[in-house]
Amino acid sequence: MTTMILRAPLGAAAVLAASLVHAAAGDAPASAAAAATAVCAGQAKSEALVAASVARARQAAGLNLFVTLDESGALEAARAIDAGPKAGRCGALAGVPIVVKDNIEVAGLPSTGGTPALKGYVPRADAPVVARLRAAGAIVLGKTNMHELAFGISGFNPAYNTGAEPGVRNAYDPSRAAGGSSAGNAAAIGARVVFAGLGTDTGGSVRVPCAFNGCASLRPTVGRYPAAGILPISHTRDTAGPMALGMADVELLDRVVTGAKGKAAPAPLKGLRLGRVKDMLAHMDADTQAVFDAAQARLAGAGVVFVDVEMPKLAEINGAIGFPLALYEAYDDVVAYLKRTGTGIGIEQMAAQIASPDVKGTYQGLVIPRKLPGPDNTVVDARPVYEAALKTARPALRKLYRDTFARHRLDALVFPTVPQVAMPANAESSSVANFVAVIQNTDPGSNAGVPGLQLPIGLGATSRLPVGLELDGPAGSDRRLISIGLAMERLFGPLPPPR
């Protein structure tokens, strides 16, 4: 469902709004925070901000950003803010359009999870994470496209498309993948349709697409954000997370959702201790290696101390957790979610209509029969492996992270978010080999439940595609990570916008 509006010339107010939406190359990026301040001060109209975002969304239709673009609803909400008393329009996100991934419920808009069977499901209430942003004045521009059922890292979803070619497309090069699973959010932010959005992350799903599209994002410590009203994969691993063009808006959305006291300030970089794990620096392509090396050199010049650390058996321990948790918990968690929707759709019916071959194979071959991949192309019963993951492997991984941070007095681990720039956008982008390669660095921290912050740090010299840097911190260090990210963003500066 895409609601339509009549388009009129933007006028002076909308030119101001467009200047807020379009961050200029070489300048500090505009932000949702700045836009809200302008609305509160009477210097900008929310209606103009929304109209500018709608215009950009229309121009970017070929990127397949939206499942539902709620033009009329967003404009109506904007007019209400503009017409209200000044005191009523001065929330932290007053009148600012944002996007929401289509597995997070927004009252009155379809919540499809990117899958055909749920195209008719329209929730009556906002998920708590959305309700908190809307209470601060945010306006939901629409529900964004995603890797189907959040089960992938490419964003190549043939189910919902507004362009000629299937799958969410990269903001910097439409022939490349947007990443997943929060693909539409990241591409919309990278394309300067909006400043910010709300996604979800199970093994990299707010960080991978932001690495590919040049935006910043936070995977919070698991349990820090409310999980209700979100189509799940794994209650042990899932979390919602903010995505934005710049760190100021990651900070703002995190503060609004969690009720954190006080605005975070940039942390001093001098003396900051960042750990490097050899396995997380492996398999980089030439563009990623060059950009990441240059970032390390700039950080060292600013006084950051790099500490090379060992995390024994990290890959082995993590491998005993990731798939067992996601594939086993998906069945029970999705069954419970579908029951709550009241649609009468069961998991088998939903799986039968899945449009993405990779996701359909996963559901029908593993999730529904409660199986896991075994040796020599066999499958094994999932429950014993799952129980071992919960009782033994995950506690061991969490202890390994705690001990590593404490022993070396680390503020965070540092590594390239994804070892390679975005792959071509086609059916092969969703291959198992690509999946494993892309989540090399994002998956371990996800399974340990620690927070991870993604920052854009440059464009590849050959590909001209964004490269991202991730910081994983101790559990509960989210606001500290944000402060470090604010300081690093000042050091690196903004990426140039897509050409």
C-alpha positions as CSV (number, residue, x, y, z in Angstrom):
1,M,0.0,0.0,0.0
2,T,1.4,3.4,-1.0
3,T,-0.7,6.4,-0.4
4,M,-0.4,9.3,-2.8
5,I,-0.4,13.1,-2.6
6,L,-0.7,15.8,-5.2
7,R,2.7,17.4,-5.7
8,A,3.1,21.2,-5.7
9,P,6.1,23.5,-6.0
10,L,8.1,23.3,-2.8
11,G,8.5,27.1,-2.1
12,A,10.9,28.8,0.2
13,A,10.1,26.8,3.3
14,A,10.6,23.6,1.5
15,V,13.9,24.8,0.1
16,L,15.0,25.2,3.7
17,A,13.7,21.8,4.5
18,A,15.6,20.3,1.5
19,S,18.8,21.9,2.7
20,L,18.3,20.2,6.0
21,V,17.8,16.8,4.3
22,H,20.6,17.1,1.8
23,A,23.9,17.1,3.7
24,A,26.5,18.9,1.6
25,A,29.8,17.3,0.8
26,G,32.6,18.5,3.0
27,D,30.3,20.1,5.6
28,A,29.1,18.8,8.9
29,P,25.9,16.9,8.1
30,A,22.6,18.3,9.0
31,S,20.7,16.3,11.5
32,A,17.3,15.4,12.8
33,A,18.2,17.2,16.0
34,A,18.9,20.4,14.0
35,A,15.7,20.0,12.1
36,A,13.6,19.6,15.3
37,T,15.3,22.7,16.7
38,A,14.3,24.6,13.6
39,V,10.7,23.4,13.8
40,C,10.5,24.4,17.5
41,A,12.0,27.8,16.8
42,G,9.5,28.5,14.0
43,Q,12.4,28.5,11.4
44,A,11.1,25.5,9.5
45,K,7.8,23.7,9.0
46,S,7.4,20.1,9.6
47,E,5.2,19.9,6.5
48,A,8.1,21.2,4.4
49,L,10.5,18.6,5.9
50,V,8.1,15.8,5.1
51,A,7.5,17.2,1.6
52,A,11.2,17.3,0.9
53,S,11.6,13.7,2.1
54,V,8.6,12.6,0.0
55,A,10.2,14.2,-3.1
56,R,13.5,12.4,-2.4
57,A,11.7,9.1,-1.9
58,R,10.0,9.5,-5.2
59,Q,13.3,10.3,-6.9
60,A,14.9,7.2,-5.3
61,A,12.0,4.8,-6.3
62,G,14.5,2.7,-8.2
63,L,16.3,1.7,-5.0
64,N,13.2,-0.1,-3.7
65,L,13.3,1.6,-0.3
66,F,9.7,1.3,0.8
67,V,7.1,-1.3,1.3
68,T,4.7,1.5,2.4
69,L,5.3,5.1,1.8
70,D,2.7,6.9,3.9
71,E,2.7,10.3,2.1
72,S,-0.7,11.5,3.2
73,G,-0.4,10.2,6.7
74,A,3.0,11.8,7.3
75,L,1.8,15.1,5.8
76,E,-1.3,15.1,8.0
77,A,0.9,14.5,11.1
78,A,3.2,17.3,10.0
79,R,0.4,19.8,9.6
80,A,-0.9,18.9,13.0
81,I,2.5,19.7,14.5
82,D,2.8,22.9,12.6
83,A,-0.7,24.0,13.7
84,G,-0.3,23.1,17.3
85,P,0.9,25.4,20.1
86,K,4.6,26.0,20.2
87,A,4.9,24.0,23.5
88,G,3.4,21.0,21.8
89,R,5.8,20.9,18.9
90,C,9.1,21.1,20.8
91,G,9.8,17.5,21.4
92,A,13.3,16.2,20.8
93,L,12.2,15.0,17.3
94,A,9.5,17.5,16.7
95,G,8.2,17.2,13.2
96,V,11.1,15.2,11.8
97,P,10.4,12.4,9.3
98,I,12.0,9.0,10.1
99,V,11.7,5.6,8.5
100,V,10.9,2.3,10.3
101,K,11.9,-1.2,9.2
102,D,8.9,-3.2,8.1
103,N,9.2,-5.8,10.9
104,I,8.5,-3.1,13.6
105,E,4.9,-2.3,14.1
106,V,3.5,1.1,13.4
107,A,-0.2,1.7,14.1
108,G,-2.3,1.9,11.0
109,L,0.4,0.9,8.5
110,P,1.0,-2.6,7.2
111,S,3.7,-4.6,9.0
112,T,4.8,-7.2,6.4
113,G,8.2,-8.2,7.6
114,G,9.0,-8.1,3.9
115,T,7.0,-11.2,3.3
116,P,3.9,-11.6,1.1
117,A,1.8,-13.5,3.6
118,L,1.7,-10.5,6.0
119,K,0.9,-7.8,3.5
120,G,-2.6,-7.5,5.0
121,Y,-1.5,-7.2,8.6
122,V,-2.1,-3.7,10.0
123,P,-1.4,-3.4,13.7
124,R,-3.5,-1.2,15.9
125,A,-0.7,0.0,18.1
126,D,2.9,1.2,17.8
127,A,5.7,-1.0,19.0
128,P,7.0,0.6,22.2
129,V,10.2,1.7,20.5
130,V,8.1,3.5,17.8
131,A,5.8,5.0,20.4
132,R,8.7,6.6,22.3
133,L,10.0,8.2,19.1
134,R,6.5,9.4,18.1
135,A,5.9,10.8,21.6
136,A,9.0,12.9,21.0
137,G,7.5,14.3,17.8
138,A,8.9,12.0,15.1
139,I,6.8,11.4,12.0
140,V,6.9,8.0,10.4
141,L,7.4,8.6,6.7
142,G,6.9,4.9,5.9
143,K,7.8,1.3,6.4
144,T,11.0,0.3,4.7
145,N,11.9,-2.8,2.6
146,M,14.1,-5.4,4.1
147,H,15.7,-8.8,3.7
148,E,12.6,-11.0,3.9
149,L,11.7,-11.9,7.5
150,A,15.1,-10.3,8.5
151,F,16.8,-13.6,7.5
152,G,19.7,-12.3,5.5
153,I,22.5,-9.8,4.9
154,S,21.9,-8.7,1.3
155,G,18.5,-7.0,1.2
156,F,17.8,-8.8,-2.0
157,N,14.0,-9.3,-1.6
158,P,11.9,-9.9,-4.7
159,A,8.6,-9.5,-2.9
160,Y,8.2,-5.7,-2.7
161,N,9.7,-3.4,-5.3
162,T,9.1,0.1,-6.7
163,G,11.9,0.0,-9.2
164,A,12.6,-2.0,-12.4
165,E,15.2,-4.3,-10.7
166,P,14.4,-6.4,-7.6
167,G,16.0,-6.0,-4.2
168,V,16.9,-3.0,-2.1
169,R,19.7,-1.1,-3.9
170,N,22.8,0.6,-2.6
171,A,22.5,4.4,-2.2
172,Y,26.0,4.9,-3.6
173,D,25.7,2.4,-6.5
174,P,22.4,0.9,-7.5
175,S,24.1,-2.1,-9.0
176,R,25.3,-3.1,-5.6
177,A,23.5,-4.6,-2.6
178,A,22.2,-2.4,0.2
179,G,23.0,-5.0,2.9
180,G,20.6,-6.5,5.3
181,S,18.5,-7.0,6.9
182,S,17.6,-3.3,7.6
183,A,18.3,-2.6,3.9
184,G,15.6,0.0,3.2
185,N,16.5,2.1,6.2
186,A,20.2,2.3,5.4
187,A,19.6,3.0,1.7
188,A,17.0,5.7,2.5
189,I,19.4,7.4,4.9
190,G,22.4,7.0,2.6
191,A,20.3,8.5,-0.3
192,R,19.4,11.5,2.0
193,V,15.7,10.7,2.0
194,V,15.6,11.0,5.8
195,F,18.1,11.7,8.6
196,A,17.3,8.6,10.7
197,G,15.4,5.4,11.1
198,L,14.7,2.5,13.4
199,G,15.9,-1.0,12.4
200,T,16.5,-4.4,14.1
201,D,19.7,-6.4,14.5
202,T,20.2,-10.1,15.1
203,G,23.6,-10.7,13.7
204,G,24.5,-7.4,12.0
205,S,21.3,-6.1,10.6
206,V,21.6,-2.4,11.5
207,R,25.4,-2.4,11.2
208,V,26.0,-4.2,7.9
209,P,23.6,-2.1,5.8
210,C,25.0,1.1,7.3
211,A,28.5,0.0,6.5
212,F,27.4,-0.5,2.9
213,N,25.4,2.8,2.6
214,G,27.5,5.2,4.6
215,C,25.4,5.7,7.8
216,A,26.0,5.3,11.5
217,S,24.1,2.8,13.7
218,L,24.0,1.2,17.1
219,R,23.2,-2.4,18.1
220,P,22.4,-1.8,21.7
221,T,23.2,-4.2,24.6
222,V,20.5,-6.9,24.3
223,G,17.5,-6.1,26.5
224,R,18.2,-2.4,26.6
225,Y,15.4,-1.6,24.0
226,P,11.9,-3.0,24.4
227,A,11.2,-5.9,22.1
228,A,7.4,-6.0,21.9
229,G,5.7,-5.4,18.6
230,I,8.6,-6.6,16.5
231,L,8.5,-9.7,14.2
232,P,11.3,-11.8,15.8
233,I,14.0,-14.2,14.8
234,S,15.6,-14.9,18.2
235,H,14.6,-13.5,21.5
236,T,18.1,-14.2,22.8
237,R,19.8,-12.2,20.0
238,D,17.3,-9.7,18.6
239,T,17.3,-6.0,19.4
240,A,16.0,-2.8,17.7
241,G,18.6,-0.2,17.0
242,P,18.9,3.4,15.7
243,M,20.3,4.2,12.3
244,A,21.2,7.7,11.1
245,L,23.3,9.9,8.8
246,G,25.4,11.1,11.7
247,M,26.2,10.3,15.3
248,A,24.2,13.2,16.7
249,D,21.0,11.4,15.6
250,V,22.1,8.0,16.8
251,E,22.7,9.6,20.2
252,L,19.3,11.4,20.1
253,L,17.3,8.3,19.1
254,D,19.0,6.2,21.7
255,R,18.3,8.8,24.3
256,V,14.7,9.1,23.4
257,V,14.1,5.3,23.3
258,T,15.9,4.5,26.6
259,G,15.2,7.7,28.5
260,A,18.9,8.2,29.1
261,K,19.7,11.3,31.2
262,G,21.6,14.0,29.5
263,K,23.0,14.4,26.0
264,A,26.2,12.5,25.4
265,A,29.3,14.5,24.6
266,P,32.3,13.5,22.5
267,A,34.8,11.5,24.5
268,P,38.5,12.4,24.6
269,L,40.4,10.2,22.1
270,K,43.8,10.6,23.7
271,G,44.5,7.5,25.8
272,L,41.5,5.5,24.4
273,R,42.4,1.8,24.4
274,L,41.1,-0.2,21.4
275,G,41.7,-3.9,21.1
276,R,42.5,-5.6,17.8
277,V,41.8,-9.2,17.2
278,K,43.7,-10.8,14.3
279,D,40.7,-12.9,13.1
280,M,38.6,-9.7,12.8
281,L,41.2,-8.1,10.5
282,A,41.2,-11.0,8.0
283,H,39.7,-11.3,4.5
284,M,39.6,-7.5,3.8
285,D,39.4,-6.4,0.1
286,A,41.9,-3.8,-1.0
287,D,39.4,-0.9,-0.6
288,T,38.4,-1.8,2.9
289,Q,42.0,-2.5,3.9
290,A,43.2,0.9,2.7
291,V,40.4,2.9,4.3
292,F,40.6,1.0,7.6
293,D,44.4,1.4,7.7
294,A,44.1,5.1,7.1
295,A,41.5,5.4,9.9
296,Q,43.8,3.6,12.3
297,A,46.6,6.0,11.4
298,R,44.4,9.0,12.1
299,L,43.2,7.5,15.4
300,A,46.8,6.8,16.4
301,G,47.7,10.4,15.6
302,A,44.9,11.6,17.9
303,G,46.3,9.6,20.8
304,V,44.4,6.3,20.5
305,V,46.3,3.3,21.9
306,F,45.8,0.1,19.9
307,V,46.3,-3.2,21.8
308,D,46.6,-6.4,19.9
309,V,44.7,-9.1,21.8
310,E,44.0,-12.8,21.6
311,M,40.5,-14.2,21.9
312,P,41.2,-17.9,21.9
313,K,38.7,-20.1,20.1
314,L,36.5,-17.1,19.3
315,A,35.3,-18.5,15.9
316,E,34.8,-22.0,17.3
317,I,32.7,-20.8,20.3
318,N,30.7,-18.4,18.2
319,G,30.0,-21.0,15.6
320,A,28.3,-23.1,18.3
321,I,25.9,-20.3,19.1
322,G,24.8,-18.3,16.0
323,F,22.8,-20.7,13.8
324,P,21.6,-22.9,16.7
325,L,20.0,-19.9,18.5
326,A,18.6,-18.2,15.4
327,L,17.2,-21.2,13.7
328,Y,15.8,-22.9,16.7
329,E,14.2,-19.9,18.4
330,A,12.8,-18.6,15.1
331,Y,10.1,-21.3,15.1
332,D,8.6,-20.7,18.6
333,D,9.1,-16.9,18.5
334,V,7.5,-16.5,15.1
335,V,4.6,-18.9,15.9
336,A,3.9,-16.8,19.0
337,Y,4.1,-13.6,17.0
338,L,1.8,-14.8,14.3
339,K,-0.7,-15.9,16.9
340,R,-0.7,-12.5,18.5
341,T,-1.4,-10.7,15.2
342,G,-4.8,-12.3,15.0
343,T,-4.4,-12.8,11.2
344,G,-5.0,-16.5,11.4
345,I,-1.8,-17.1,9.4
346,G,0.3,-20.0,10.6
347,I,4.0,-20.4,10.1
348,E,3.6,-23.1,7.5
349,Q,1.2,-20.8,5.5
350,M,3.6,-17.9,5.8
351,A,6.6,-20.1,4.7
352,A,4.8,-21.3,1.7
353,Q,4.4,-17.7,0.4
354,I,8.0,-16.6,1.0
355,A,9.4,-15.0,-2.1
356,S,13.1,-15.2,-1.5
357,P,14.6,-18.6,-2.3
358,D,17.3,-18.3,0.4
359,V,14.8,-17.5,3.1
360,K,12.2,-20.1,1.9
361,G,14.9,-22.8,1.9
362,T,15.9,-21.8,5.4
363,Y,12.4,-21.9,6.7
364,Q,11.2,-25.1,5.0
365,G,14.5,-27.0,5.4
366,L,15.6,-25.9,8.9
367,V,13.3,-23.7,10.9
368,I,10.0,-25.6,10.6
369,P,11.4,-29.1,10.9
370,R,13.6,-27.9,13.8
371,K,16.8,-29.0,12.2
372,L,20.4,-27.6,11.9
373,P,23.0,-28.1,9.2
374,G,25.1,-31.2,9.9
375,P,28.3,-32.7,8.4
376,D,28.4,-33.8,4.7
377,N,25.2,-31.9,3.7
378,T,23.1,-33.6,6.4
379,V,20.8,-32.1,9.0
380,V,20.6,-32.9,12.7
381,D,18.0,-32.3,15.4
382,A,18.3,-28.7,16.6
383,R,17.2,-29.0,20.2
384,P,20.3,-30.7,21.7
385,V,22.6,-28.3,19.9
386,Y,20.4,-25.3,20.9
387,E,20.5,-26.3,24.6
388,A,24.3,-26.7,24.5
389,A,24.6,-23.3,23.0
390,L,22.5,-21.7,25.8
391,K,24.1,-23.7,28.6
392,T,27.7,-23.8,27.6
393,A,28.8,-22.0,24.5
394,R,27.1,-18.6,25.0
395,P,28.2,-18.3,28.7
396,A,31.7,-19.1,27.5
397,L,31.5,-16.4,24.8
398,R,30.2,-13.8,27.2
399,K,33.0,-14.6,29.7
400,L,35.6,-14.4,26.9
401,Y,34.4,-10.8,26.0
402,R,34.3,-9.8,29.7
403,D,37.8,-11.1,30.4
404,T,39.2,-9.6,27.2
405,F,37.9,-6.1,28.1
406,A,39.0,-6.3,31.7
407,R,42.4,-7.9,31.2
408,H,43.6,-5.4,28.6
409,R,41.7,-2.4,30.1
410,L,39.9,-1.9,26.8
411,D,37.3,0.7,26.0
412,A,36.3,-1.3,22.9
413,L,37.3,-3.7,20.2
414,V,37.8,-2.2,16.8
415,F,37.5,-3.8,13.4
416,P,36.1,-3.2,9.9
417,T,32.3,-3.7,10.2
418,V,32.3,-5.8,7.0
419,P,35.6,-7.0,5.5
420,Q,34.5,-6.1,2.0
421,V,32.5,-3.4,0.3
422,A,29.0,-4.1,-1.0
423,M,28.6,-7.0,-3.4
424,P,26.6,-6.9,-6.6
425,A,22.8,-6.8,-6.2
426,N,21.5,-10.1,-7.5
427,A,20.3,-13.5,-6.3
428,E,23.9,-14.6,-5.6
429,S,24.2,-11.8,-3.1
430,S,22.2,-14.0,-0.7
431,S,24.5,-17.0,-1.0
432,V,25.6,-18.9,2.1
433,A,29.2,-17.9,1.3
434,N,28.3,-14.2,1.2
435,F,26.3,-14.5,4.4
436,V,29.2,-16.1,6.3
437,A,31.7,-13.6,4.9
438,V,29.6,-10.5,5.6
439,I,28.9,-11.4,9.3
440,Q,32.5,-12.4,10.1
441,N,32.9,-9.5,12.5
442,T,29.4,-8.5,13.5
443,D,28.1,-12.0,14.6
444,P,30.3,-12.7,17.7
445,G,29.4,-9.5,19.5
446,S,25.7,-10.2,18.7
447,N,25.9,-13.6,20.3
448,A,27.7,-12.2,23.3
449,G,24.9,-9.6,23.7
450,V,27.4,-6.6,23.8
451,P,26.7,-3.3,22.1
452,G,28.2,-2.5,18.7
453,L,28.6,0.9,17.0
454,Q,29.0,1.3,13.2
455,L,30.7,4.4,11.8
456,P,31.3,5.3,8.1
457,I,35.0,6.1,7.7
458,G,35.5,6.6,4.0
459,L,34.9,5.6,0.4
460,G,37.0,2.9,-1.4
461,A,39.4,4.3,-3.8
462,T,38.4,1.9,-6.6
463,S,34.8,1.1,-5.8
464,R,33.8,4.5,-4.4
465,L,31.6,2.6,-2.0
466,P,31.4,3.2,1.8
467,V,33.6,1.4,4.3
468,G,32.6,1.1,7.9
469,L,34.4,0.8,11.3
470,E,32.8,-1.0,14.2
471,L,33.4,-0.6,17.9
472,D,32.2,-3.4,20.2
473,G,32.1,-2.4,23.9
474,P,31.4,-4.2,27.2
475,A,27.8,-5.0,28.0
476,G,26.0,-1.8,29.1
477,S,28.6,0.6,27.7
478,D,26.2,1.9,25.0
479,R,26.4,5.6,26.0
480,R,30.2,5.4,26.3
481,L,30.4,3.9,22.8
482,I,28.2,6.7,21.5
483,S,30.5,9.3,23.1
484,I,33.5,7.7,21.4
485,G,31.6,7.6,18.1
486,L,30.8,11.3,18.4
487,A,34.5,12.0,18.8
488,M,35.6,9.7,15.9
489,E,33.0,11.3,13.6
490,R,34.6,14.7,14.2
491,L,38.0,13.2,13.4
492,F,37.0,11.4,10.2
493,G,34.4,13.9,9.0
494,P,31.3,13.1,6.9
495,L,31.2,11.0,3.8
496,P,30.4,12.8,0.6
497,P,26.8,12.1,-0.5
498,P,26.1,9.7,-3.4
499,R,26.8,11.2,-6.8
